[in-house]
Each structure stands twice: as structure tokens, then as C-alpha cells.
Amino acid sequence: MTYKVTAKAWTQGWELHIEGVGVTQSEGVEDAEAVVRDYLELDGLDADAPIDITFEFRGSNNLQVA
């Protein structure tokens, strides 16, 4: 299973919306994947599964990161 994540920019960093699971936050782009994996692990889910993150930057096109 691949977890789809939408990262939405806000004033304090990023909201990480994990489809079908929940929402968490990270301070920067560079730690978004690690934060998602920690969230999955704490929720008893497969933290080693593939993750697709789409970053939504305000005022620009989205950026897909695998």
C-alpha cells in the first residue's frame, strides 16, 4: 500500500494530510517524510510502506515528490 500525503504550506511549516489516516505537521520540507513515517508507526501502520507526497505551495503549481 502506498500512502498518499498532501503537504499544505502554512505560517508555521507544513500540514501533512495522510489520506485515510490523519493529519500531522512538520516545520520544513526536508523532514516531512520522516514525520509521516513516525505518525504511521505510532498509529500501528506500516511505516516502511511507500509514501507519495504532493506539496501545495501557495500561489504556485503543486510539486510531486516520491
Buried (B, 14 or more C-beta within 10 A) or exposed (E): EEBBBBBBBEEEBBBBBBEEBEEBBBEEBEEBBEBBBBBBEEEEBEBEEEBEBBBBEEEEEEEEEE
